[in-house]
Amino acid sequence: MVVPQAEPGQVYAVGENADGSFTLTAVNATEVVNLKCRLAKEDGFTVVVPGQPVNEPAIKELLADFP
């Protein structure tokens, strides 16, 4: 979908209406985090390997913001 008025980095929420049409609502985006990772083969599977360590305090911090 192309939104001519959209600016780079602008975020929209999409709502579906009863008649099948859609409504776009501009959302204030929070700070964009550039996460780095790589793909690797492990035991025959392609997996995502994070570029930063994943530890219990980091998980707890992320889950604290989860609704």
PDB file of N, CA, C, O and CB in Angstrom:
ATOM      1  N   MET A   1       0.844  -1.156   0.000  1.00  0.00           N
ATOM      2  CA  MET A   1       0.000   0.000   0.000  1.00  0.00           C
ATOM      3  C   MET A   1       0.900   1.233   0.000  1.00  0.00           C
ATOM      4  O   MET A   1       1.889   1.274   0.732  1.00  0.00           O
ATOM      5  CB  MET A   1      -0.966  -0.010   1.213  1.00  0.00           C
ATOM      6  N   VAL A   2       0.580   2.199  -0.783  1.00  0.00           N
ATOM      7  CA  VAL A   2       1.346   3.434  -0.851  1.00  0.00           C
ATOM      8  C   VAL A   2       0.519   4.545  -0.212  1.00  0.00           C
ATOM      9  O   VAL A   2      -0.642   4.746  -0.569  1.00  0.00           O
ATOM     10  CB  VAL A   2       1.725   3.787  -2.326  1.00  0.00           C
ATOM     11  N   VAL A   3       1.117   5.259   0.726  1.00  0.00           N
ATOM     12  CA  VAL A   3       0.469   6.412   1.352  1.00  0.00           C
ATOM     13  C   VAL A   3       1.307   7.630   0.980  1.00  0.00           C
ATOM     14  O   VAL A   3       2.353   7.866   1.584  1.00  0.00           O
ATOM     15  CB  VAL A   3       0.342   6.243   2.931  1.00  0.00           C
ATOM     16  N   PRO A   4       0.862   8.407  -0.009  1.00  0.00           N
ATOM     17  CA  PRO A   4       1.672   9.515  -0.501  1.00  0.00           C
ATOM     18  C   PRO A   4       2.061  10.529   0.580  1.00  0.00           C
ATOM     19  O   PRO A   4       3.136  11.124   0.497  1.00  0.00           O
ATOM     20  CB  PRO A   4       0.932  10.219  -1.592  1.00  0.00           C
ATOM     21  N   GLN A   5       1.219  10.736   1.582  1.00  0.00           N
ATOM     22  CA  GLN A   5       1.497  11.726   2.613  1.00  0.00           C
ATOM     23  C   GLN A   5       2.436  11.201   3.691  1.00  0.00           C
ATOM     24  O   GLN A   5       2.897  11.975   4.529  1.00  0.00           O
ATOM     25  CB  GLN A   5       0.208  12.182   3.244  1.00  0.00           C
ATOM     26  N   ALA A   6       2.730   9.900   3.688  1.00  0.00           N
ATOM     27  CA  ALA A   6       3.558   9.295   4.735  1.00  0.00           C
ATOM     28  C   ALA A   6       4.997   9.762   4.615  1.00  0.00           C
ATOM     29  O   ALA A   6       5.520   9.967   3.519  1.00  0.00           O
ATOM     30  CB  ALA A   6       3.492   7.764   4.663  1.00  0.00           C
ATOM     31  N   GLU A   7       5.622   9.925   5.777  1.00  0.00           N
ATOM     32  CA  GLU A   7       7.026  10.296   5.841  1.00  0.00           C
ATOM     33  C   GLU A   7       7.818   9.067   6.271  1.00  0.00           C
ATOM     34  O   GLU A   7       7.257   8.179   6.912  1.00  0.00           O
ATOM     35  CB  GLU A   7       7.258  11.494   6.821  1.00  0.00           C
ATOM     36  N   PRO A   8       9.103   8.991   5.938  1.00  0.00           N
ATOM     37  CA  PRO A   8       9.901   7.837   6.354  1.00  0.00           C
ATOM     38  C   PRO A   8       9.848   7.665   7.875  1.00  0.00           C
ATOM     39  O   PRO A   8      10.015   8.624   8.628  1.00  0.00           O
ATOM     40  CB  PRO A   8      11.363   7.994   5.884  1.00  0.00           C
ATOM     41  N   GLY A   9       9.612   6.428   8.307  1.00  0.00           N
ATOM     42  CA  GLY A   9       9.554   6.119   9.728  1.00  0.00           C
ATOM     43  C   GLY A   9       8.190   6.320  10.353  1.00  0.00           C
ATOM     44  O   GLY A   9       8.000   5.971  11.518  1.00  0.00           O
ATOM     45  N   GLN A  10       7.239   6.868   9.626  1.00  0.00           N
ATOM     46  CA  GLN A  10       5.903   7.082  10.165  1.00  0.00           C
ATOM     47  C   GLN A  10       5.199   5.732  10.294  1.00  0.00           C
ATOM     48  O   GLN A  10       5.331   4.872   9.423  1.00  0.00           O
ATOM     49  CB  GLN A  10       5.083   8.055   9.262  1.00  0.00           C
ATOM     50  N   VAL A  11       4.448   5.549  11.391  1.00  0.00           N
ATOM     51  CA  VAL A  11       3.795   4.275  11.677  1.00  0.00           C
ATOM     52  C   VAL A  11       2.286   4.485  11.691  1.00  0.00           C
ATOM     53  O   VAL A  11       1.798   5.491  12.207  1.00  0.00           O
ATOM     54  CB  VAL A  11       4.285   3.685  13.032  1.00  0.00           C
ATOM     55  N   TYR A  12       1.543   3.524  11.119  1.00  0.00           N
ATOM     56  CA  TYR A  12       0.089   3.587  11.076  1.00  0.00           C
ATOM     57  C   TYR A  12      -0.506   2.312  11.656  1.00  0.00           C
ATOM     58  O   TYR A  12       0.044   1.223  11.490  1.00  0.00           O
ATOM     59  CB  TYR A  12      -0.404   3.805   9.636  1.00  0.00           C
ATOM     60  N   ALA A  13      -1.635   2.461  12.335  1.00  0.00           N
ATOM     61  CA  ALA A  13      -2.425   1.316  12.778  1.00  0.00           C
ATOM     62  C   ALA A  13      -3.508   1.109  11.728  1.00  0.00           C
ATOM     63  O   ALA A  13      -4.096   2.073  11.239  1.00  0.00           O
ATOM     64  CB  ALA A  13      -3.042   1.540  14.224  1.00  0.00           C
ATOM     65  N   VAL A  14      -3.771  -0.145  11.383  1.00  0.00           N
ATOM     66  CA  VAL A  14      -4.764  -0.462  10.358  1.00  0.00           C
ATOM     67  C   VAL A  14      -6.001  -1.015  11.040  1.00  0.00           C
ATOM     68  O   VAL A  14      -5.915  -1.949  11.836  1.00  0.00           O
ATOM     69  CB  VAL A  14      -4.203  -1.477   9.316  1.00  0.00           C
ATOM     70  N   GLY A  15      -7.143  -0.439  10.728  1.00  0.00           N
ATOM     71  CA  GLY A  15      -8.415  -0.927  11.255  1.00  0.00           C
ATOM     72  C   GLY A  15      -9.307  -1.354  10.101  1.00  0.00           C
ATOM     73  O   GLY A  15      -9.389  -0.669   9.081  1.00  0.00           O
ATOM     74  N   GLU A  16      -9.968  -2.476  10.265  1.00  0.00           N
ATOM     75  CA  GLU A  16     -10.875  -2.964   9.216  1.00  0.00           C
ATOM     76  C   GLU A  16     -12.297  -2.568   9.579  1.00  0.00           C
ATOM     77  O   GLU A  16     -12.744  -2.795  10.703  1.00  0.00           O
ATOM     78  CB  GLU A  16     -10.760  -4.517   9.038  1.00  0.00           C
ATOM     79  N   ASN A  17     -13.001  -1.978   8.631  1.00  0.00           N
ATOM     80  CA  ASN A  17     -14.374  -1.534   8.835  1.00  0.00           C
ATOM     81  C   ASN A  17     -15.356  -2.623   8.420  1.00  0.00           C
ATOM     82  O   ASN A  17     -14.997  -3.553   7.697  1.00  0.00           O
ATOM     83  CB  ASN A  17     -14.644  -0.244   8.048  1.00  0.00           C
ATOM     84  N   ALA A  18     -16.597  -2.501   8.884  1.00  0.00           N
ATOM     85  CA  ALA A  18     -17.640  -3.499   8.597  1.00  0.00           C
ATOM     86  C   ALA A  18     -17.897  -3.642   7.101  1.00  0.00           C
ATOM     87  O   ALA A  18     -18.268  -4.721   6.638  1.00  0.00           O
ATOM     88  CB  ALA A  18     -18.939  -3.123   9.305  1.00  0.00           C
ATOM     89  N   ASP A  19     -17.706  -2.573   6.345  1.00  0.00           N
ATOM     90  CA  ASP A  19     -17.972  -2.630   4.902  1.00  0.00           C
ATOM     91  C   ASP A  19     -16.784  -3.168   4.104  1.00  0.00           C
ATOM     92  O   ASP A  19     -16.820  -3.180   2.874  1.00  0.00           O
ATOM     93  CB  ASP A  19     -18.340  -1.250   4.391  1.00  0.00           C
ATOM     94  N   GLY A  20     -15.723  -3.615   4.800  1.00  0.00           N
ATOM     95  CA  GLY A  20     -14.560  -4.175   4.117  1.00  0.00           C
ATOM     96  C   GLY A  20     -13.474  -3.171   3.804  1.00  0.00           C
ATOM     97  O   GLY A  20     -12.403  -3.542   3.323  1.00  0.00           O
ATOM     98  N   SER A  21     -13.736  -1.902   4.071  1.00  0.00           N
ATOM     99  CA  SER A  21     -12.708  -0.889   3.847  1.00  0.00           C
ATOM    100  C   SER A  21     -11.768  -0.839   5.052  1.00  0.00           C
ATOM    101  O   SER A  21     -12.038  -1.453   6.084  1.00  0.00           O
ATOM    102  CB  SER A  21     -13.351   0.505   3.593  1.00  0.00           C
ATOM    103  N   PHE A  22     -10.683  -0.119   4.914  1.00  0.00           N
ATOM    104  CA  PHE A  22      -9.682  -0.006   5.969  1.00  0.00           C
ATOM    105  C   PHE A  22      -9.530   1.444   6.392  1.00  0.00           C
ATOM    106  O   PHE A  22      -9.737   2.360   5.595  1.00  0.00           O
ATOM    107  CB  PHE A  22      -8.332  -0.573   5.504  1.00  0.00           C
ATOM    108  N   THR A  23      -9.170   1.645   7.642  1.00  0.00           N
ATOM    109  CA  THR A  23      -8.881   2.969   8.164  1.00  0.00           C
ATOM    110  C   THR A  23      -7.460   2.971   8.693  1.00  0.00           C
ATOM    111  O   THR A  23      -7.095   2.124   9.508  1.00  0.00           O
ATOM    112  CB  THR A  23      -9.892   3.378   9.271  1.00  0.00           C
ATOM    113  N   LEU A  24      -6.653   3.925   8.232  1.00  0.00           N
ATOM    114  CA  LEU A  24      -5.286   4.076   8.729  1.00  0.00           C
ATOM    115  C   LEU A  24      -5.268   5.212   9.745  1.00  0.00           C
ATOM    116  O   LEU A  24      -5.786   6.298   9.486  1.00  0.00           O
ATOM    117  CB  LEU A  24      -4.281   4.351   7.561  1.00  0.00           C
ATOM    118  N   THR A  25      -4.665   4.950  10.904  1.00  0.00           N
ATOM    119  CA  THR A  25      -4.536   5.952  11.945  1.00  0.00           C
ATOM    120  C   THR A  25      -3.062   6.115  12.264  1.00  0.00           C
ATOM    121  O   THR A  25      -2.376   5.141  12.575  1.00  0.00           O
ATOM    122  CB  THR A  25      -5.348   5.563  13.212  1.00  0.00           C
ATOM    123  N   ALA A  26      -2.575   7.348  12.186  1.00  0.00           N
ATOM    124  CA  ALA A  26      -1.173   7.609  12.496  1.00  0.00           C
ATOM    125  C   ALA A  26      -0.926   7.313  13.968  1.00  0.00           C
ATOM    126  O   ALA A  26      -1.728   7.675  14.828  1.00  0.00           O
ATOM    127  CB  ALA A  26      -0.789   9.075  12.156  1.00  0.00           C
ATOM    128  N   VAL A  27       0.190   6.651  14.247  1.00  0.00           N
ATOM    129  CA  VAL A  27       0.561   6.268  15.607  1.00  0.00           C
ATOM    130  C   VAL A  27       1.890   6.923  15.926  1.00  0.00           C
ATOM    131  O   VAL A  27       2.790   6.967  15.087  1.00  0.00           O
ATOM    132  CB  VAL A  27       0.643   4.712  15.768  1.00  0.00           C
ATOM    133  N   ASN A  28       2.010   7.432  17.144  1.00  0.00           N
ATOM    134  CA  ASN A  28       3.299   7.983  17.566  1.00  0.00           C
ATOM    135  C   ASN A  28       4.239   6.827  17.809  1.00  0.00           C
ATOM    136  O   ASN A  28       4.052   6.048  18.743  1.00  0.00           O
ATOM    137  CB  ASN A  28       3.160   8.872  18.844  1.00  0.00           C
ATOM    138  N   ALA A  29       5.243   6.717  16.974  1.00  0.00           N
ATOM    139  CA  ALA A  29       6.195   5.607  17.093  1.00  0.00           C
ATOM    140  C   ALA A  29       7.186   5.911  18.203  1.00  0.00           C
ATOM    141  O   ALA A  29       7.635   7.046  18.361  1.00  0.00           O
ATOM    142  CB  ALA A  29       6.940   5.360  15.750  1.00  0.00           C
ATOM    143  N   THR A  30       7.516   4.891  18.963  1.00  0.00           N
ATOM    144  CA  THR A  30       8.547   5.039  19.977  1.00  0.00           C
ATOM    145  C   THR A  30       9.904   4.966  19.283  1.00  0.00           C
ATOM    146  O   THR A  30       9.980   4.742  18.075  1.00  0.00           O
ATOM    147  CB  THR A  30       8.416   3.945  21.090  1.00  0.00           C
ATOM    148  N   GLU A  31      10.930   5.148  20.022  1.00  0.00           N
ATOM    149  CA  GLU A  31      12.276   5.115  19.461  1.00  0.00           C
ATOM    150  C   GLU A  31      12.516   3.798  18.743  1.00  0.00           C
ATOM    151  O   GLU A  31      12.246   2.724  19.281  1.00  0.00           O
ATOM    152  CB  GLU A  31      13.328   5.324  20.559  1.00  0.00           C
ATOM    153  N   VAL A  32      13.018   3.891  17.540  1.00  0.00           N
ATOM    154  CA  VAL A  32      13.300   2.706  16.749  1.00  0.00           C
ATOM    155  C   VAL A  32      14.643   2.131  17.197  1.00  0.00           C
ATOM    156  O   VAL A  32      15.653   2.835  17.233  1.00  0.00           O
ATOM    157  CB  VAL A  32      13.307   3.036  15.223  1.00  0.00           C
ATOM    158  N   VAL A  33      14.636   0.867  17.531  1.00  0.00           N
ATOM    159  CA  VAL A  33      15.852   0.202  17.973  1.00  0.00           C
ATOM    160  C   VAL A  33      16.385  -0.625  16.818  1.00  0.00           C
ATOM    161  O   VAL A  33      15.657  -1.425  16.229  1.00  0.00           O
ATOM    162  CB  VAL A  33      15.593  -0.684  19.230  1.00  0.00           C
ATOM    163  N   ASN A  34      17.645  -0.433  16.498  1.00  0.00           N
ATOM    164  CA  ASN A  34      18.259  -1.182  15.411  1.00  0.00           C
ATOM    165  C   ASN A  34      18.906  -2.431  16.006  1.00  0.00           C
ATOM    166  O   ASN A  34      20.037  -2.386  16.489  1.00  0.00           O
ATOM    167  CB  ASN A  34      19.309  -0.310  14.638  1.00  0.00           C
ATOM    168  N   LEU A  35      18.184  -3.533  15.965  1.00  0.00           N
ATOM    169  CA  LEU A  35      18.696  -4.784  16.498  1.00  0.00           C
ATOM    170  C   LEU A  35      19.500  -5.485  15.416  1.00  0.00           C
ATOM    171  O   LEU A  35      19.077  -5.572  14.263  1.00  0.00           O
ATOM    172  CB  LEU A  35      17.545  -5.688  17.007  1.00  0.00           C
ATOM    173  N   LYS A  36      20.654  -5.977  15.801  1.00  0.00           N
ATOM    174  CA  LYS A  36      21.497  -6.680  14.849  1.00  0.00           C
ATOM    175  C   LYS A  36      21.503  -8.158  15.183  1.00  0.00           C
ATOM    176  O   LYS A  36      21.598  -8.547  16.347  1.00  0.00           O
ATOM    177  CB  LYS A  36      22.928  -6.112  14.851  1.00  0.00           C
ATOM    178  N   CYS A  37      21.403  -8.963  14.160  1.00  0.00           N
ATOM    179  CA  CYS A  37      21.427 -10.411  14.330  1.00  0.00           C
ATOM    180  C   CYS A  37      21.954 -11.026  13.040  1.00  0.00           C
ATOM    181  O   CYS A  37      22.166 -10.338  12.041  1.00  0.00           O
ATOM    182  CB  CYS A  37      20.006 -10.970  14.689  1.00  0.00           C
ATOM    183  N   ARG A  38      22.158 -12.323  13.086  1.00  0.00           N
ATOM    184  CA  ARG A  38      22.593 -13.026  11.875  1.00  0.00           C
ATOM    185  C   ARG A  38      21.865 -14.360  11.817  1.00  0.00           C
ATOM    186  O   ARG A  38      21.364 -14.856  12.826  1.00  0.00           O
ATOM    187  CB  ARG A  38      24.151 -13.232  11.854  1.00  0.00           C
ATOM    188  N   LEU A  39      21.817 -14.924  10.631  1.00  0.00           N
ATOM    189  CA  LEU A  39      21.223 -16.245  10.440  1.00  0.00           C
ATOM    190  C   LEU A  39      22.343 -17.273  10.446  1.00  0.00           C
ATOM    191  O   LEU A  39      23.424 -17.040   9.905  1.00  0.00           O
ATOM    192  CB  LEU A  39      20.400 -16.316   9.109  1.00  0.00           C
ATOM    193  N   ALA A  40      22.066 -18.412  11.067  1.00  0.00           N
ATOM    194  CA  ALA A  40      23.069 -19.473  11.134  1.00  0.00           C
ATOM    195  C   ALA A  40      22.369 -20.829  11.026  1.00  0.00           C
ATOM    196  O   ALA A  40      21.180 -20.945  11.320  1.00  0.00           O
ATOM    197  CB  ALA A  40      23.897 -19.378  12.456  1.00  0.00           C
ATOM    198  N   LYS A  41      23.100 -21.830  10.611  1.00  0.00           N
ATOM    199  CA  LYS A  41      22.583 -23.196  10.547  1.00  0.00           C
ATOM    200  C   LYS A  41      23.017 -23.920  11.815  1.00  0.00           C
ATOM    201  O   LYS A  41      24.206 -23.965  12.132  1.00  0.00           O
ATOM    202  CB  LYS A  41      23.092 -23.946   9.261  1.00  0.00           C
ATOM    203  N   GLU A  42      22.054 -24.485  12.541  1.00  0.00           N
ATOM    204  CA  GLU A  42      22.339 -25.283  13.731  1.00  0.00           C
ATOM    205  C   GLU A  42      21.514 -26.557  13.657  1.00  0.00           C
ATOM    206  O   GLU A  42      20.286 -26.504  13.584  1.00  0.00           O
ATOM    207  CB  GLU A  42      22.030 -24.487  15.042  1.00  0.00           C
ATOM    208  N   ASP A  43      22.174 -27.681  13.676  1.00  0.00           N
ATOM    209  CA  ASP A  43      21.510 -28.987  13.601  1.00  0.00           C
ATOM    210  C   ASP A  43      20.568 -29.087  12.406  1.00  0.00           C
ATOM    211  O   ASP A  43      19.500 -29.693  12.494  1.00  0.00           O
ATOM    212  CB  ASP A  43      20.736 -29.253  14.883  1.00  0.00           C
ATOM    213  N   GLY A  44      20.976 -28.484  11.285  1.00  0.00           N
ATOM    214  CA  GLY A  44      20.176 -28.562  10.067  1.00  0.00           C
ATOM    215  C   GLY A  44      19.058 -27.543   9.974  1.00  0.00           C
ATOM    216  O   GLY A  44      18.311 -27.541   8.995  1.00  0.00           O
ATOM    217  N   PHE A  45      18.921 -26.660  10.984  1.00  0.00           N
ATOM    218  CA  PHE A  45      17.875 -25.644  10.983  1.00  0.00           C
ATOM    219  C   PHE A  45      18.502 -24.266  10.851  1.00  0.00           C
ATOM    220  O   PHE A  45      19.600 -24.021  11.350  1.00  0.00           O
ATOM    221  CB  PHE A  45      17.018 -25.730  12.265  1.00  0.00           C
ATOM    222  N   THR A  46      17.791 -23.368  10.173  1.00  0.00           N
ATOM    223  CA  THR A  46      18.227 -21.978  10.120  1.00  0.00           C
ATOM    224  C   THR A  46      17.667 -21.278  11.344  1.00  0.00           C
ATOM    225  O   THR A  46      16.460 -21.301  11.585  1.00  0.00           O
ATOM    226  CB  THR A  46      17.764 -21.273   8.797  1.00  0.00           C
ATOM    227  N   VAL A  47      18.551 -20.654  12.120  1.00  0.00           N
ATOM    228  CA  VAL A  47      18.141 -19.974  13.347  1.00  0.00           C
ATOM    229  C   VAL A  47      18.666 -18.545  13.340  1.00  0.00           C
ATOM    230  O   VAL A  47      19.612 -18.223  12.620  1.00  0.00           O
ATOM    231  CB  VAL A  47      18.650 -20.734  14.599  1.00  0.00           C
ATOM    232  N   VAL A  48      18.047 -17.697  14.143  1.00  0.00           N
ATOM    233  CA  VAL A  48      18.486 -16.320  14.298  1.00  0.00           C
ATOM    234  C   VAL A  48      19.389 -16.255  15.520  1.00  0.00           C
ATOM    235  O   VAL A  48      19.005 -16.672  16.613  1.00  0.00           O
ATOM    236  CB  VAL A  48      17.272 -15.341  14.435  1.00  0.00           C
ATOM    237  N   VAL A  49      20.593 -15.729  15.325  1.00  0.00           N
ATOM    238  CA  VAL A  49      21.551 -15.572  16.414  1.00  0.00           C
ATOM    239  C   VAL A  49      21.634 -14.081  16.729  1.00  0.00           C
ATOM    240  O   VAL A  49      22.073 -13.296  15.890  1.00  0.00           O
ATOM    241  CB  VAL A  49      22.967 -16.167  16.038  1.00  0.00           C
ATOM    242  N   PRO A  50      21.217 -13.685  17.934  1.00  0.00           N
ATOM    243  CA  PRO A  50      21.231 -12.255  18.269  1.00  0.00           C
ATOM    244  C   PRO A  50      22.651 -11.717  18.360  1.00  0.00           C
ATOM    245  O   PRO A  50      23.584 -12.442  18.704  1.00  0.00           O
ATOM    246  CB  PRO A  50      20.500 -12.009  19.588  1.00  0.00           C
ATOM    247  N   GLY A  51      22.799 -10.437  18.046  1.00  0.00           N
ATOM    248  CA  GLY A  51      24.099  -9.794  18.120  1.00  0.00           C
ATOM    249  C   GLY A  51      24.420  -9.291  19.511  1.00  0.00           C
ATOM    250  O   GLY A  51      25.479  -8.703  19.734  1.00  0.00           O
ATOM    251  N   GLN A  52      23.520  -9.516  20.441  1.00  0.00           N
ATOM    252  CA  GLN A  52      23.749  -9.120  21.822  1.00  0.00           C
ATOM    253  C   GLN A  52      23.341 -10.273  22.720  1.00  0.00           C
ATOM    254  O   GLN A  52      22.497 -11.084  22.339  1.00  0.00           O
ATOM    255  CB  GLN A  52      22.965  -7.823  22.181  1.00  0.00           C
ATOM    256  N   PRO A  53      23.922 -10.358  23.897  1.00  0.00           N
ATOM    257  CA  PRO A  53      23.576 -11.470  24.770  1.00  0.00           C
ATOM    258  C   PRO A  53      22.132 -11.374  25.262  1.00  0.00           C
ATOM    259  O   PRO A  53      21.631 -10.283  25.531  1.00  0.00           O
ATOM    260  CB  PRO A  53      24.527 -11.517  25.954  1.00  0.00           C
ATOM    261  N   VAL A  54      21.485 -12.502  25.374  1.00  0.00           N
ATOM    262  CA  VAL A  54      20.135 -12.570  25.923  1.00  0.00           C
ATOM    263  C   VAL A  54      20.273 -13.200  27.296  1.00  0.00           C
ATOM    264  O   VAL A  54      20.708 -14.343  27.435  1.00  0.00           O
ATOM    265  CB  VAL A  54      19.147 -13.393  24.991  1.00  0.00           C
ATOM    266  N   ASN A  55      19.889 -12.425  28.317  1.00  0.00           N
ATOM    267  CA  ASN A  55      19.992 -12.935  29.673  1.00  0.00           C
ATOM    268  C   ASN A  55      18.691 -12.676  30.430  1.00  0.00           C
ATOM    269  O   ASN A  55      17.814 -11.961  29.944  1.00  0.00           O
ATOM    270  CB  ASN A  55      21.185 -12.291  30.407  1.00  0.00           C
ATOM    271  N   GLU A  56      18.575 -13.250  31.599  1.00  0.00           N
ATOM    272  CA  GLU A  56      17.329 -13.149  32.357  1.00  0.00           C
ATOM    273  C   GLU A  56      16.950 -11.703  32.689  1.00  0.00           C
ATOM    274  O   GLU A  56      15.781 -11.351  32.528  1.00  0.00           O
ATOM    275  CB  GLU A  56      17.445 -13.947  33.636  1.00  0.00           C
ATOM    276  N   PRO A  57      17.871 -10.844  33.144  1.00  0.00           N
ATOM    277  CA  PRO A  57      17.478  -9.448  33.407  1.00  0.00           C
ATOM    278  C   PRO A  57      16.962  -8.729  32.158  1.00  0.00           C
ATOM    279  O   PRO A  57      16.032  -7.927  32.247  1.00  0.00           O
ATOM    280  CB  PRO A  57      18.660  -8.679  33.978  1.00  0.00           C
ATOM    281  N   ALA A  58      17.559  -9.009  30.995  1.00  0.00           N
ATOM    282  CA  ALA A  58      17.095  -8.377  29.760  1.00  0.00           C
ATOM    283  C   ALA A  58      15.685  -8.836  29.421  1.00  0.00           C
ATOM    284  O   ALA A  58      14.857  -8.032  28.992  1.00  0.00           O
ATOM    285  CB  ALA A  58      18.049  -8.693  28.598  1.00  0.00           C
ATOM    286  N   ILE A  59      15.407 -10.103  29.606  1.00  0.00           N
ATOM    287  CA  ILE A  59      14.064 -10.640  29.326  1.00  0.00           C
ATOM    288  C   ILE A  59      13.049 -10.025  30.274  1.00  0.00           C
ATOM    289  O   ILE A  59      11.963  -9.637  29.844  1.00  0.00           O
ATOM    290  CB  ILE A  59      14.047 -12.184  29.454  1.00  0.00           C
ATOM    291  N   LYS A  60      13.384  -9.929  31.564  1.00  0.00           N
ATOM    292  CA  LYS A  60      12.472  -9.335  32.548  1.00  0.00           C
ATOM    293  C   LYS A  60      12.177  -7.871  32.209  1.00  0.00           C
ATOM    294  O   LYS A  60      11.045  -7.405  32.347  1.00  0.00           O
ATOM    295  CB  LYS A  60      13.069  -9.440  33.965  1.00  0.00           C
ATOM    296  N   GLU A  61      13.212  -7.157  31.766  1.00  0.00           N
ATOM    297  CA  GLU A  61      13.017  -5.754  31.389  1.00  0.00           C
ATOM    298  C   GLU A  61      12.060  -5.627  30.211  1.00  0.00           C
ATOM    299  O   GLU A  61      11.191  -4.756  30.211  1.00  0.00           O
ATOM    300  CB  GLU A  61      14.359  -5.102  31.042  1.00  0.00           C
ATOM    301  N   LEU A  62      12.212  -6.482  29.215  1.00  0.00           N
ATOM    302  CA  LEU A  62      11.318  -6.443  28.052  1.00  0.00           C
ATOM    303  C   LEU A  62       9.902  -6.837  28.422  1.00  0.00           C
ATOM    304  O   LEU A  62       8.946  -6.234  27.934  1.00  0.00           O
ATOM    305  CB  LEU A  62      11.835  -7.360  26.954  1.00  0.00           C
ATOM    306  N   LEU A  63       9.749  -7.841  29.277  1.00  0.00           N
ATOM    307  CA  LEU A  63       8.411  -8.291  29.673  1.00  0.00           C
ATOM    308  C   LEU A  63       7.703  -7.283  30.563  1.00  0.00           C
ATOM    309  O   LEU A  63       6.474  -7.285  30.626  1.00  0.00           O
ATOM    310  CB  LEU A  63       8.500  -9.622  30.387  1.00  0.00           C
ATOM    311  N   ALA A  64       8.442  -6.423  31.253  1.00  0.00           N
ATOM    312  CA  ALA A  64       7.828  -5.404  32.104  1.00  0.00           C
ATOM    313  C   ALA A  64       6.989  -4.431  31.274  1.00  0.00           C
ATOM    314  O   ALA A  64       5.996  -3.896  31.768  1.00  0.00           O
ATOM    315  CB  ALA A  64       8.907  -4.638  32.886  1.00  0.00           C
ATOM    316  N   ASP A  65       7.378  -4.198  30.022  1.00  0.00           N
ATOM    317  CA  ASP A  65       6.639  -3.290  29.143  1.00  0.00           C
ATOM    318  C   ASP A  65       5.541  -3.998  28.370  1.00  0.00           C
ATOM    319  O   ASP A  65       4.750  -3.343  27.690  1.00  0.00           O
ATOM    320  CB  ASP A  65       7.585  -2.620  28.177  1.00  0.00           C
ATOM    321  N   PHE A  66       5.474  -5.311  28.456  1.00  0.00           N
ATOM    322  CA  PHE A  66       4.490  -6.084  27.701  1.00  0.00           C
ATOM    323  C   PHE A  66       3.133  -5.974  28.393  1.00  0.00           C
ATOM    324  O   PHE A  66       3.041  -6.177  29.603  1.00  0.00           O
ATOM    325  CB  PHE A  66       4.929  -7.576  27.573  1.00  0.00           C
ATOM    326  N   PRO A  67       2.081  -5.655  27.642  1.00  0.00           N
ATOM    327  CA  PRO A  67       0.759  -5.485  28.278  1.00  0.00           C
ATOM    328  C   PRO A  67       0.171  -6.734  28.857  1.00  0.00           C
ATOM    329  O   PRO A  67      -0.928  -6.701  29.410  1.00  0.00           O
ATOM    330  CB  PRO A  67      -0.194  -4.941  27.304  1.00  0.00           C
TER     331      PRO A  67
END
